[in-house]
């Protein structure tokens, strides 16, 4: 029997209600453009609300300060897009909770400076999630207190120079060890372990040709880095990450959805083999 875990609405009810309402208004045709959504975002994110979210998502306000709030808008769009995702609507309450927390944390560590891509943000975001989830009610193992700091340092140090010489990218050679560390912290297959892995690996597969990930896992690396039980959650996170950019462009949204589903079908074949 799965342990009961917190839902987003338990800790951030206003944000949960807000994104759910926007999803409903998009579905009914009441909202039809990104500009309309941006106005709602601006009105919603008052200083008091930003401070309340910061308690649950450390680094939220710093993230929102980059690039005129572009990442803040994207995370909010992702939470809206999640409500519209078929896989979310068909999921159990437990899986829905995993999806909600994964989307909330997936880009919180992103630092957009000078328009350059932040290829390390998924690893950075994963450390935020790992450090805060126990405080929100997610169980952790006895090893957590003694290992979380060293694990965090390992994740934040797992980078190599990008092939084009522009910044750094994740060092995928470190991922198997990092995943094993997550399992020591929380337990293999546990809710927190899956959330942290989904956040960390949401840039690890090349799912949309138009948006190449500079550090995608190779076919040989996939079985060493991705657990089979992670696939439903990781697939949902990556579908939503794409959908959030295409909410009002149905043809592109469907095109990228099919690309993502095809990649995950191939990953499932690799892991089954």
ABEGO torsion letter per residue (X at the ends): XBBBBBBAAAABAAAAAAAAAAAAAAAAGABABAAAAAAAAAAABBAAAAAAAAAABBGAAAAAABGGGAAAAAAAAAAAAAAABAAAAABBAAAAAAAAAAAAAAAAABBBBGGBBBAAAAAAAAAAAAAAAAAAGBBBBAAAAAAAAAAAAAAAABBBBBAAGBEBBBBAAAAAAAAAAAAAAAEBGBAAAAAAAAAAAAAABBABAABBBAABBBAAAAAAABBAAAAAAAAAAAAAAAAAAAAABAAAAAAAAAAAAAAAAAAAAAAAX
